[in-house]
Amino acid sequence: MIDRTAHMTHDNWTTATSVAPRDLAEATLQLHWATQFIASAGQTFAEPRDDDSHRAMIWDGDLRAFVGDPFAGVYPFRVAVRPEDLTLMLIDQTGSELGTLPLAGATRAQGYEWLSLGMATYLGSPPPAIEQPEYDMPEHAVGADARFSGGLETELRALTALYDGAATLLSELAESRADASSVLCWPHHFDIATLLTLERDEEGNATKTVGVGLAPMGGGYDEWYLYVSPWPWPASDRLPEVTGAGSWHTEGWTGVILTGEEAAALSGGARTDTVRTFLAGAIEAATSALT
């Protein structure tokens, strides 16, 4: 059983940095592939939206799980994945579990079969065909239908704390600003983020934005990092100095970042405050770069 009180008694950023960031790669890849069940359900059953958010996920801090878009009408349910024990779930509108499938030892094909049979049970219909997203995913044996593996409990616990910590701070930010979007985790890059829309044109299209989020790897890094990225990307000679933690990344994309390695080097008791301060300072720098 998962201890639901763990996140209340341990600092997320201390747990997240208890494993060297580069040692989380295998667990991150398997978890990323596991969350594609959520994206698949959203693509197949949820009401499509132009911004593709029907395939995205939220982080539910109470369930300690990624949760997809609701569907199935008056009594909707959702597909979820709990990272800490790598479990695929069907949950109802209250968050109660309707069914669970531990993924360790299972293949993606078995996961989709379980999901289809579960849909049939709760939709009262024949087992539906579930679409799979067409976007590129990082290569991993699980993607070729190898079995999800066990033995990653420590790494998955660190990833749970990482996403929980990021979701908490990003939600604080989004709730404090009228120009912030909902906090979503996007299934193609597996980043969790909010978007600050600073300016719009006469048609209402965003013309200046700042993306604020956490990426588990990618973008030129083999470790997780927090990022604050202004768009359109400013020229390098227009980037203001970053005060405090973090630095500008300018190769391939532009943003202020704080890497997992840098976060792990921070004083244990100060990590949460330092990460919060980093986000505030980086947003100020990114906004200044767009003016």
C-alpha positions in Angstrom: 0.0 0.0 0.0 1.1 3.6 -0.7 1.5 5.8 2.3 -0.8 8.8 1.5 0.7 10.9 4.3 4.3 10.7 2.9 4.1 14.0 1.1 2.9 15.8 4.2 5.8 14.6 6.3 8.7 14.8 3.9 9.8 17.8 1.8 9.2 17.0 -1.9 12.4 18.6 -3.1 14.5 16.6 -0.6 12.9 13.4 -1.8 13.2 14.4 -5.4 16.9 15.0 -5.1 17.6 11.9 -3.0 18.4 10.2 -6.3 21.0 11.7 -8.6 19.0 13.4 -11.4 20.8 11.5 -14.2 20.0 8.2 -12.4 16.3 8.8 -13.0 16.4 8.3 -16.8 15.2 4.7 -16.9 12.3 5.3 -14.5 11.4 8.5 -16.3 11.2 6.7 -19.7 9.0 3.9 -18.4 6.7 6.3 -16.6 6.5 8.5 -19.7 5.4 5.5 -21.7 3.0 4.5 -19.0 1.2 7.8 -19.1 0.5 7.3 -22.8 -2.5 5.2 -21.7 -4.0 8.5 -20.4 -3.2 10.3 -23.6 -4.8 7.5 -25.6 -8.0 7.6 -23.6 -8.2 11.3 -24.0 -7.6 11.1 -27.7 -10.2 8.3 -28.1 -13.0 9.4 -25.7 -12.7 13.0 -24.5 -14.1 16.0 -26.3 -11.3 17.3 -28.6 -9.9 20.8 -28.0 -7.8 22.9 -30.3 -4.9 23.2 -27.9 -4.7 19.4 -27.6 -5.3 19.5 -23.9 -7.8 16.7 -24.1 -4.8 14.4 -24.3 -3.0 16.1 -21.4 -3.0 15.3 -17.7 -3.3 17.0 -14.4 -1.4 16.1 -11.3 -3.7 15.1 -8.5 -1.9 15.7 -5.2 -4.4 13.7 -3.2 -4.1 10.7 -5.4 -0.4 11.3 -6.1 -1.2 10.4 -9.7 -1.4 11.7 -13.2 -5.1 12.0 -14.2 -6.6 12.4 -17.6 -9.6 14.2 -19.0 -13.0 13.0 -17.9 -15.4 11.3 -20.3 -18.5 9.1 -20.5 -21.2 11.7 -20.0 -23.3 12.2 -16.8 -21.1 9.9 -14.6 -17.7 10.5 -16.0 -14.6 8.6 -15.2 -10.9 9.1 -15.9 -7.8 7.1 -16.7 -4.9 7.7 -14.2 -1.4 6.5 -13.6 0.1 6.4 -10.1 3.9 6.7 -10.5 5.0 5.5 -7.0 4.0 1.9 -7.7 3.5 2.3 -11.5 -0.2 1.4 -11.5 -2.7 2.1 -14.2 -6.1 3.1 -12.8 -9.7 3.8 -13.8 -11.2 6.3 -11.3 -14.7 7.8 -11.0 -15.6 11.4 -10.6 -14.8 11.3 -6.9 -11.3 9.9 -7.4 -12.3 6.4 -6.2 -10.7 3.5 -7.9 -12.9 1.5 -10.2 -10.0 -0.8 -11.2 -6.2 -1.0 -11.1 -3.5 -2.7 -13.1 0.0 -2.9 -11.7 2.2 -2.3 -14.8 5.4 -4.0 -13.6 5.6 -7.2 -15.5 3.0 -6.2 -18.1 3.3 -5.1 -21.7 1.7 -2.0 -23.2 -0.5 -4.4 -25.3 -1.7 -6.0 -22.0 -2.4 -2.5 -20.6 -4.5 -1.5 -23.6 -6.4 -4.8 -23.4 -7.1 -4.2 -19.7 -8.2 -0.6 -20.4 -10.5 -1.6 -23.3 -12.2 -4.3 -21.1 -12.6 -1.8 -18.3 -14.2 0.7 -20.7 -16.6 -2.0 -21.9 -17.6 -2.7 -18.3 -18.3 0.9 -17.3 -19.6 2.1 -20.7 -21.9 -0.9 -21.0 -20.6 -1.5 -24.6 -18.4 -4.0 -26.5 -14.6 -3.4 -25.8 -13.7 -0.3 -27.8 -10.6 0.2 -29.9 -8.4 2.7 -28.2 -6.4 5.1 -30.4 -2.7 5.7 -29.7 -1.2 9.1 -30.2 0.9 9.6 -33.4 3.5 12.0 -32.0 7.2 10.9 -31.5 8.1 9.3 -28.2 11.6 8.7 -26.8 12.9 5.2 -27.8 12.6 2.5 -25.1 12.0 -1.2 -25.2 8.7 -0.7 -23.5 7.6 1.1 -26.6 8.3 -2.0 -28.6 6.1 -4.0 -26.2 8.7 -5.2 -23.7 7.4 -5.5 -20.2 7.5 -2.7 -17.7 10.0 -3.6 -15.1 10.0 -3.6 -11.3 12.9 -2.7 -9.1 12.5 1.1 -9.7 10.7 1.9 -6.4 13.3 4.4 -5.2 13.4 6.2 -8.5 9.7 6.3 -8.9 9.3 7.7 -5.4 11.7 10.5 -6.3 9.8 11.2 -9.5 6.5 11.3 -7.6 8.0 13.9 -5.2 9.4 15.8 -8.2 6.1 16.2 -10.0 4.2 16.8 -6.8 6.6 19.5 -5.8 6.5 21.1 -9.2 2.7 20.9 -9.4 2.4 22.6 -6.0 4.6 25.6 -6.9 3.2 25.9 -10.4 -0.4 25.9 -9.0 0.6 28.6 -6.5 1.8 30.7 -9.4 -1.2 30.0 -11.7 -3.6 30.9 -8.9 -1.9 34.2 -8.2 -1.9 35.4 -11.8 -4.9 36.2 -14.1 -2.8 35.6 -17.2 -1.8 32.0 -16.3 -3.2 28.9 -17.8 -4.2 25.7 -16.0 -1.2 23.6 -14.9 -1.1 20.6 -17.2 1.4 17.8 -17.9 1.8 17.3 -21.7 2.1 13.7 -22.8 4.5 14.2 -25.7 7.3 15.9 -23.8 6.1 14.9 -20.3 6.7 18.4 -19.0 4.3 19.9 -16.5 3.8 23.6 -17.0 1.6 26.8 -17.0 1.7 29.4 -19.7 1.6 33.1 -18.9 0.1 35.2 -21.7 1.5 38.7 -21.5 0.0 40.1 -24.8 -2.6 39.2 -27.3 -3.4 40.6 -30.8 -6.8 42.0 -31.8 -8.0 38.5 -32.7 -7.1 37.3 -29.2 -4.1 35.3 -30.3 -1.2 35.2 -27.9 1.8 37.3 -29.1 4.0 37.3 -26.0 4.1 34.4 -23.5 6.2 32.9 -20.8 6.2 29.2 -20.3 7.0 28.0 -16.7 7.5 24.4 -16.0 9.4 21.3 -15.2 10.9 19.0 -17.8 12.0 15.5 -16.8 14.8 15.5 -19.4 15.2 16.5 -23.1 15.8 19.9 -24.5 19.5 19.2 -24.5 19.6 17.8 -21.0 19.8 14.2 -19.6 18.4 15.3 -16.3 15.3 17.1 -15.1 15.2 20.9 -15.0 12.9 23.8 -14.2 12.5 26.3 -17.0 11.0 29.7 -17.6 10.9 30.4 -21.4 9.9 33.7 -23.0 8.3 33.6 -26.5 9.1 34.8 -29.1 12.6 33.8 -28.1 14.6 37.1 -27.6 18.0 37.7 -29.1 20.8 36.7 -26.8 21.9 40.3 -26.5 18.5 41.2 -25.0 18.7 38.8 -22.2 18.9 40.4 -18.8 21.1 39.1 -16.0 19.5 36.5 -13.8 19.7 37.2 -10.1 19.9 34.3 -7.7 19.8 30.7 -8.9 19.5 29.7 -12.5 21.0 30.7 -15.8 20.0 31.3 -19.4 19.9 28.5 -21.9 20.2 29.6 -25.5 21.0 26.6 -27.7 18.0 25.4 -29.7 15.6 27.3 -27.4 15.7 30.1 -24.9 14.9 30.1 -21.3 16.1 30.4 -17.7 16.8 27.0 -16.2 17.6 25.4 -12.9 18.9 21.9 -13.4 18.3 19.0 -11.1 22.0 18.8 -10.3 21.9 22.5 -9.2 18.8 21.9 -7.1 20.4 18.8 -5.4 23.4 21.0 -4.4 21.2 23.4 -2.5 20.9 23.3 1.2 18.3 20.7 2.1 16.0 22.8 4.2 16.1 25.7 1.7 15.3 23.9 -1.5 11.6 24.7 -1.7 12.1 28.4 -0.9 15.0 28.5 -3.4 13.0 26.9 -6.2 10.1 29.3 -5.5 12.5 32.3 -5.6 14.1 30.9 -8.8 10.8 30.9 -10.5 9.9 34.4 -9.4 13.3 35.8 -10.5 13.3 33.9 -13.8 9.8 35.1 -14.7 10.9 38.7 -14.0 14.0 38.2 -16.3 11.9 36.5 -19.0 9.3 39.2 -18.9 11.9 41.9 -19.1 13.5 40.2 -22.1 10.2 40.6 -24.0 9.7 44.3 -23.3 
